[in-house]
Amino acid sequence: MLINKDIDIVVRGPCKIRVKQGTIDIQGIEINDEIEIKDNKTYTLTTLRESEIDTECQIISYFPSLNWRKIGERISGKVIVIGDENSGKTYFSNLVANLNNSQIIDADVGQSSIFIPTFISLSNIKKTLNAKEKGYSELQFFGHKSPSINPKLHIALVSKLIQNNNIVIDTDGWITGIYAYRHKLELIYLTEPEYIVVFENNIKLTFPKALENKILYVKAFPLPDKRDRTQRRKYRQELFKEYFSKATTIQIESDKLFGTPLADSLFISWGTPLQLVYELPCEGYYVPNIKGLLVGLTKKGKIVGAGIIQDINKNYVLIKTPEKDFDGVLLGYISLNENYEDTEVKIRKCPESSHLKE
């Protein structure tokens, strides 16, 4: 297959691409021999000069180059990437990180690309297309699939992962409304990037003028098969399923999570009654769907992975996890059913009249 210069081709794996003549680029990686795509995700192949390739990859579309490679070559240092869902933020972030040998922060807690959803991760990215090979070097546990549940905590956790000025911050697709605007603006001011890559013109126009010299506008992916809500939920489900595929069940003391136990489903947490089921009488607070709750696991103050609460009584909690060594547990805001489908969980205040028996 002969490809003219400055043409972008979107392909889907798993497959191999063999370059018979010329040079192609995928995520900032120059290829002039052969490369294997191990997952079933889509990748954009850009020709750096007229090239000939041989591949069994499924070809999704052709279009004039978006010039992402040329834009990526112009920027370095601390970069933040902002845009709508399905715009190509993660792909562009990987491209810039590969071109500059940068670290990358995956701040998208819903459609995670490095670890599993609800976590923010830092990766010392390597020249590879396959996320499984990148791994992560540090984690923070946010506990929810959207930063909207606690924007300030999300920003604080992202800031904690910034270790140097050679880093790319890949953000989430929450961009609509005043709260989303404030979240992204505070994230920019607290992380102090040298470049703000924006995938939508209307976002650029709403930024303060003081930031205009930092903003670069990038065209979004013109793909017809972008993830809808159902597909995004399915994506999270598959990530959870893969992570917990080799999990075992570990027992820990229940007071490490919920405070002083009074009964199997009743605890005193920081001086306040906490019920793990809603039943009458109810005083203080209660947590619905405690079984299946996703938790973050810590070791000596560092986040080391995730677990799922399987069962609980006043003496112990059973946690399903692939992690072998942890000494602390942080409660999340979602639960997972047996098929790893997620549901939001909130700690709720008991109704004022519920302490009376009906």
matplotlib code that plots the C-alpha trace (Angstrom):
import matplotlib.pyplot as plt

x = [0.0, 1.5, 0.7, 1.3, 3.1, 1.0, -1.9, -3.3, -4.7, -6.7, -6.2, -7.5, -5.5, -4.5, -2.3, 1.2, 2.4, 5.5, 7.1, 8.6, 9.7, 9.8, 8.9, 5.6, 4.7, 2.4, 2.1, 5.4, 7.2, 9.0, 8.8, 10.7, 10.6, 7.8, 5.6, 2.9, -0.3, -1.4, -4.8, -8.0, -7.8, -7.6, -4.2, -3.4, -0.7, 1.0, 3.4, 6.5, 7.3, 5.9, 5.8, 4.8, 3.4, 2.0, -0.6, -3.5, -4.9, -8.5, -8.4, -11.0, -10.5, -8.1, -7.9, -5.4, -2.9, -4.0, -0.4, -0.3, 3.4, 4.4, 2.6, 4.1, 7.6, 7.0, 6.1, 8.0, 8.2, 5.0, 2.0, -1.7, -4.1, -7.8, -10.8, -14.1, -14.7, -13.3, -11.3, -8.0, -6.5, -4.8, -3.4, -1.9, -0.6, 1.2, 2.6, 4.1, 5.4, 7.2, 8.7, 10.1, 10.7, 8.3, 6.5, 2.7, -0.1, -3.4, -5.9, -8.9, -10.5, -13.3, -11.6, -8.2, -5.4, -2.6, -4.3, -7.9, -10.8, -11.1, -7.3, -4.9, -1.6, 1.9, 3.9, 7.5, 6.4, 8.5, 8.5, 5.7, 2.1, 0.7, -0.5, 0.2, 3.9, 4.0, 3.0, 2.8, 5.3, 2.9, -0.8, -3.4, -6.8, -9.7, -12.5, -15.0, -15.3, -15.7, -13.8, -17.1, -17.8, -14.9, -13.0, -10.6, -9.5, -9.0, -6.7, -4.8, -4.1, -2.9, -0.6, 0.9, 2.1, 4.0, 7.6, 9.4, 8.8, 9.0, 5.5, 2.3, -1.1, -3.9, -7.2, -10.8, -13.6, -15.6, -15.7, -19.4, -20.7, -19.3, -18.1, -16.2, -14.7, -13.6, -12.1, -10.0, -9.0, -7.9, -6.0, -4.1, -3.3, -2.1, 0.0, 1.4, 1.9, 4.0, 1.6, -2.2, -3.3, -7.0, -9.2, -12.1, -12.2, -15.0, -12.9, -10.0, -12.3, -13.5, -10.0, -8.6, -6.5, -3.5, -3.4, -3.8, -0.1, 0.1, -2.8, -2.4, -5.5, -5.5, -8.0, -9.9, -10.1, -12.7, -13.7, -17.3, -17.2, -16.5, -17.4, -20.9, -22.0, -22.7, -19.3, -17.5, -19.2, -18.2, -14.6, -14.5, -16.0, -13.3, -10.5, -11.9, -12.4, -8.8, -7.3, -9.2, -8.9, -6.1, -7.4, -7.6, -9.6, -7.7, -9.1, -8.4, -9.8, -13.1, -12.1, -9.4, -12.1, -15.2, -14.2, -15.4, -17.8, -21.0, -22.7, -22.1, -23.5, -23.2, -20.0, -19.0, -16.9, -15.3, -18.0, -20.9, -23.1, -22.5, -24.8, -23.6, -27.2, -30.2, -32.6, -34.8, -34.0, -31.4, -29.2, -26.2, -25.3, -25.7, -23.9, -25.9, -24.3, -21.2, -20.6, -18.9, -17.5, -14.2, -11.4, -7.9, -5.1, -2.1, 1.3, 3.3, 1.3, 1.5, -1.3, -0.5, -3.7, -7.4, -9.7, -13.4, -15.2, -16.7, -18.1, -18.0, -19.0, -17.9, -14.7, -13.3, -13.7, -13.0, -11.3, -10.9, -7.6, -4.6, -2.3, -0.5, 0.9, -1.0, -1.6, -4.4, -7.7, -9.4, -13.1, -14.3, -17.5, -18.5, -19.4, -18.8, -21.2, -20.2, -19.8, -17.7, -20.4, -20.0, -22.7, -22.2, -22.3, -22.8, -22.7, -26.1, -27.5, -30.3, -33.7, -34.5, -37.6, -36.0, -34.8, -38.4, -39.6, -42.4]
y = [0.0, 3.3, 6.3, 9.9, 12.3, 14.1, 11.7, 10.3, 6.8, 5.5, 1.7, -0.7, -3.5, -6.1, -6.3, -5.7, -2.9, -3.5, -0.4, -1.5, 2.0, 5.4, 6.3, 6.5, 7.9, 6.5, 8.5, 10.2, 7.0, 6.8, 3.4, 2.3, -1.5, -3.3, -2.7, -4.8, -3.3, -5.7, -4.2, -3.5, 0.3, 2.7, 4.4, 7.2, 6.4, 9.6, 9.5, 11.6, 11.1, 9.0, 5.5, 2.0, -0.3, -3.8, -4.5, -6.6, -3.8, -2.8, 0.6, 2.9, 6.1, 8.3, 12.1, 15.0, 15.1, 16.9, 17.9, 16.6, 15.5, 19.0, 20.7, 18.2, 19.0, 22.7, 22.2, 20.9, 21.3, 21.2, 20.7, 20.3, 18.9, 19.9, 18.9, 17.2, 13.4, 11.5, 14.5, 12.7, 14.1, 10.8, 10.1, 13.6, 13.5, 10.2, 11.7, 14.8, 12.6, 10.3, 13.2, 14.8, 11.7, 13.3, 11.8, 11.7, 12.1, 10.4, 12.7, 11.2, 9.2, 7.9, 6.7, 5.9, 4.9, 3.9, 2.4, 1.7, 4.3, 6.3, 6.6, 9.3, 7.8, 8.9, 7.1, 7.3, 6.6, 4.5, 4.2, 1.7, 1.7, -0.7, 0.7, -2.5, -2.2, 1.4, 0.7, 3.4, 4.8, 6.4, 6.5, 8.7, 7.4, 9.8, 7.2, 8.4, 8.3, 12.1, 15.0, 16.8, 14.9, 16.8, 19.1, 20.5, 17.1, 16.0, 19.1, 18.5, 14.8, 15.8, 18.4, 15.9, 13.8, 16.6, 15.8, 17.9, 20.4, 17.8, 16.4, 16.1, 16.3, 14.4, 15.6, 14.4, 15.4, 17.4, 20.8, 21.9, 24.4, 26.9, 24.2, 22.4, 25.8, 26.6, 23.2, 23.4, 27.0, 26.1, 23.1, 25.3, 28.0, 25.4, 23.3, 26.3, 24.7, 26.3, 25.1, 24.6, 22.4, 22.9, 20.8, 23.2, 26.8, 27.8, 26.7, 28.9, 31.9, 31.6, 31.5, 34.7, 36.8, 36.3, 32.7, 33.3, 33.2, 29.7, 28.2, 26.0, 25.0, 21.4, 19.8, 16.9, 13.4, 13.3, 9.7, 8.5, 5.7, 7.7, 6.1, 6.8, 6.6, 2.8, 2.2, 4.3, 2.3, -0.9, 0.4, 1.0, -2.4, -4.2, -2.3, -3.4, -6.9, -7.2, -5.7, -8.0, -11.1, -12.5, -11.1, -13.0, -12.3, -10.8, -10.2, -7.1, -5.7, -3.8, -0.9, 0.1, 1.3, 2.3, 3.1, 1.4, -1.5, -1.8, -4.5, -6.1, -3.1, -0.3, 1.7, 4.9, 6.8, 10.0, 10.2, 9.7, 6.6, 5.0, 2.2, 0.0, -0.7, 1.5, 0.2, 1.6, 3.1, 5.1, 7.7, 9.6, 8.4, 5.2, 3.8, 1.9, -0.8, -1.2, -4.7, -4.1, -0.8, 0.1, 1.1, 2.4, 0.5, 2.1, 1.0, 3.3, 6.3, 5.5, 4.3, 0.7, -0.4, -1.1, -3.5, -4.4, -5.0, -8.5, -8.9, -7.1, -7.7, -6.1, -8.0, -8.1, -7.0, -9.2, -7.4, -8.7, -7.5, -8.6, -6.6, -8.7, -6.1, -3.1, -1.5, 1.0, 1.4, 4.5, 4.4, 5.2, 6.5, 3.7, 0.0, -2.8, -5.7, -9.2, -8.1, -5.1, -2.6, 0.6, 2.4, 5.6, 5.2, 8.1, 8.3, 9.7, 11.3, 9.5, 11.2, 13.2, 11.1, 7.7, 7.1, 6.4, 2.9, 2.5]
z = [0.0, -1.1, 1.0, 0.1, 2.4, 5.0, 5.0, 8.3, 8.4, 11.3, 11.9, 14.5, 16.1, 17.0, 14.0, 12.6, 10.3, 8.1, 6.5, 3.2, 2.2, 3.9, 7.5, 9.4, 12.8, 15.5, 18.7, 18.1, 17.5, 14.1, 12.4, 9.4, 9.9, 11.7, 14.7, 16.4, 17.9, 20.6, 21.6, 19.7, 20.0, 17.1, 16.2, 13.8, 11.3, 9.9, 6.9, 7.4, 3.7, 0.9, 2.2, 1.4, 4.0, 4.3, 7.1, 8.0, 10.3, 9.9, 8.2, 9.6, 7.6, 5.6, 5.9, 5.3, 8.2, 11.4, 11.8, 15.4, 14.9, 13.7, 16.6, 19.1, 17.9, 18.8, 22.4, 25.4, 29.2, 31.2, 28.9, 29.8, 27.2, 27.4, 25.2, 24.9, 25.1, 22.1, 20.8, 20.9, 24.1, 25.3, 21.9, 21.5, 25.1, 24.4, 21.2, 23.0, 25.8, 23.3, 21.4, 24.5, 26.7, 29.2, 32.1, 31.6, 34.2, 33.3, 35.1, 33.3, 36.2, 34.0, 30.8, 32.2, 29.8, 32.2, 35.3, 36.2, 36.5, 39.7, 39.9, 38.7, 37.5, 36.7, 34.0, 32.9, 29.4, 27.1, 23.3, 23.0, 21.7, 24.2, 27.5, 29.3, 28.6, 30.0, 33.5, 36.2, 38.6, 41.1, 41.8, 43.6, 44.5, 43.7, 44.1, 41.5, 37.7, 37.3, 38.9, 39.3, 42.5, 44.2, 41.8, 44.4, 45.6, 41.9, 41.3, 44.6, 43.6, 40.1, 41.6, 44.0, 41.0, 39.3, 39.9, 37.3, 34.5, 31.7, 32.0, 30.0, 31.9, 30.0, 31.4, 31.4, 29.0, 31.6, 29.9, 29.9, 32.5, 35.0, 37.4, 34.6, 33.5, 37.1, 37.5, 34.3, 35.1, 38.6, 37.3, 34.9, 37.5, 40.1, 37.7, 35.8, 32.3, 29.6, 27.0, 27.0, 24.2, 23.4, 21.1, 20.9, 19.7, 22.1, 25.1, 23.8, 23.6, 27.2, 28.7, 30.4, 28.0, 30.3, 29.1, 25.4, 24.6, 26.1, 24.1, 21.0, 19.1, 17.8, 15.5, 17.0, 15.6, 12.7, 13.6, 13.0, 15.6, 18.8, 22.2, 23.4, 27.0, 26.8, 25.2, 27.8, 30.6, 28.8, 28.6, 32.4, 32.9, 30.9, 32.7, 36.1, 34.9, 33.7, 36.8, 39.2, 37.1, 39.3, 42.6, 45.9, 49.0, 52.0, 55.5, 57.6, 60.8, 60.2, 62.6, 60.1, 57.7, 59.7, 63.3, 66.5, 65.8, 67.8, 65.6, 62.2, 60.3, 62.9, 63.7, 65.5, 63.0, 64.4, 67.1, 64.6, 64.1, 60.7, 59.4, 56.5, 55.5, 55.7, 58.3, 61.1, 63.5, 61.7, 63.3, 62.0, 58.5, 56.3, 53.3, 50.7, 48.6, 50.9, 49.4, 46.1, 47.2, 45.4, 47.7, 47.3, 49.1, 50.7, 51.9, 54.1, 52.9, 49.2, 47.0, 45.8, 44.1, 44.4, 46.2, 46.4, 49.7, 49.5, 53.0, 56.4, 60.0, 63.3, 63.4, 59.9, 56.2, 53.3, 50.4, 46.9, 45.4, 43.2, 45.6, 48.2, 50.5, 51.9, 55.4, 54.8, 52.9, 51.4, 50.7, 47.1, 45.7, 43.4, 43.8, 41.3, 40.8, 39.9, 36.2, 37.2, 36.2, 38.3, 40.4, 42.4, 46.2, 48.6, 52.3, 53.3, 56.3, 58.1, 57.8, 60.9, 61.7, 60.9, 64.5, 65.4, 64.8, 62.4]

ax = plt.figure().add_subplot(projection="3d")
ax.plot(x, y, z, "-o")
ax.set_aspect("equal")
plt.show()
